[in-house]
Amino acid sequence: MLPSHGPVVSGIENITTRVTKYRDAILYVHDAVVKGMNDGKDVFTLMRETKLPSNLDVGEGYGKLTWSIRGIYEGYAGWFDLNPATMYEVPPSSPYADLVKLAGGPDPVVARALEVLLKGQAAEALRLTDAALAADVSHRGAWEARLKVLEYLRGQSRNSNERGWLEYSIRGTKARLK
């Protein structure tokens, strides 16, 4: 078998085992997401809580479980997440500059981003740098913090697609710092 990603798989037993495991993992995730939706859970809760049992772990070298969970969820629920704020054309980031102003400017937001990064909360830190940069796109400290967050995330990633997007963002961030 010549998979689109990864090495050749040889032997009917190996091929059957591999394909069956992938099928079973996909069905497990699908069913867990649908059950969670029926239980009233939002997509972010399901992304945090849904895990494959060890016997179905197929790795995340190319895709990510959380991305699949979101795709299944949105495939069934569509774009509306029951939050009226998402019904309108205003992106979630639109109040970032106002919130940063209320926080005292980009400096305290950047400081908070670095604090949460030290706690391993890189996604939150990245959002905080988004907010600081929405208030002041040329704030060097925000770009420097963003670079630290992106490099941290790249160091944690075992996924080729994720690393590719992080590398792209790192290059763009470094260009801003020149």
N, C-alpha and C positions, 0 to 999 in steps of 0.2 A: 504494500500500500504506500502510495506517495502522498503524504499529507501536505497540505498547502504550507504548513509551518512545522519544522522539526525534521528529524531524521526518518529515513525509510523504515517501515515496519515490515518485517519478514515473517512468514509462517502463518498458516491459517488460524492456529490457536492464538498466537500473539495478536493478530489483526482482530479476531473476534473478541478477545478480551478487551483490547483497547477501545474498539468501537462501542461495545456494550457498556463499558465504564463511562464513556462520554455520554451515551444516551441516558444512562441511569442518573448521571450527575445533572444533566439538563432537565430531566423530568423532576428530579428532587427539588431543584431550585424553582422551577415553574410552579410546582404544587405548593411549596412553602410560601412563595410570593402571593399566590392566589388565596391561600388560607389566611395569610396576614392581612391582605386587603379585605377579605370577608370579616376579619376580626376588627377592622377599623384602623389598622396601622397605616401610618403615612410612609412614603417611599424612603425617607431618611432613616426612620426607625428600622424598616426592613433591611436597608443597606448595612446598618450597624449590627443587627441581630442575626441575620440569615448566614449560616455557615454550613459548609458541606461536611458530612461525617467523614472520618478519616478514610474509610474504605472507598469513598467516591472522590477523593481529592485528586483532581486532574492537573493541578498546578495553574499558575497564572503567568506563565512566561510570555504569552501573547495577549490574552484578554484578561479582564478582571471580573471577579464574581460580582462586585458592587455595580459595575457597569451593566452586567447582564440583568441584575435585579431591577435596576432603574428602567432598562429597556422593556422588560416584561411588564412592570407596573404601568409605565406610560403607554404601552401597547394596549392594555385593557382600559385604563382610566382616562387616557387621552391627556391633554395638556392641563386640564383644570384640576388643581390640588385642593379644592374646597376653600381656598383663601381668596376672598374677594379682591385683594390687592393684585392678584395675578391675572385678573380679568382684563386689565387695561394695558395700554401700549407702553406704559412707563416701566423701565427695567428695575429689578430689585436694587440695583446700585444707585438709582437716581438720588436718594437722600444722603448718600455717603458724605458729600462735601458739607452738608448741613450738620450731620452728626459729628464730623471731625471738628467743625467750628465750635460746636457745643462742648466738645471734649477739651477745648483749649488749643486746637491746632494740630498739625501733623506730628509734632514732636512727641506728645504724650501717647498718641496712637501708635507711633513707631516703637516707642518704649514698651508699650503693652504687647505689640507683636513679637518683640524679642523675648519678653517674659513668657508668653505662651509657647513660643518655639522651644525654650529651655525645658518646658514641661512635656515636650513631644507632641504638642497640638499644632502641627504644621499647617493643616488645612485652615484652621482658625487664624493663624498668623498670616497666611497668604491673603485671606479676606481682609484682615486689618491693613495690610499694605495696599490692597486695592482701594480701601477707603481713604487712606492718607494720600495716595496719588490722585484720587478724585478731587481732593481739596487743593492739591498743589502738585501738578504733574512734573515739576522740575525739582521736587524735594529730594536732595541727594540722599539723606538718611533713609527715606522710604525706599529708594531704589537699592541702597546697600542692604537694608533689611530684607527686601524681596529676594535679592540674590542669595543671601544666607538661607532663606526658607527654601528656595528652589533647589539649591545645592543639597540641603538636608533631605528633601524629598527624593532627589535623584539617588542619593546614597542609600535610601531605604528601598528603592524600587527594584523589583525583580521582573519587571514587565517591559518588554521591548517597546510597545506602543507608548506607555507612560514615560519611559526614559526618553523616547524620541521627542515627545511634546515638551518635556522638562528641558531637554537640551536646547530646543528651539527657543524656549522662554529665557533660558540662561543667556544664550547668545544675544537676544534682544535686550535683556537687562544690562549686560556688560556694555553693549553699544551705547546705551543711555548714560552710562557712567563715564564714558570717555570724554 
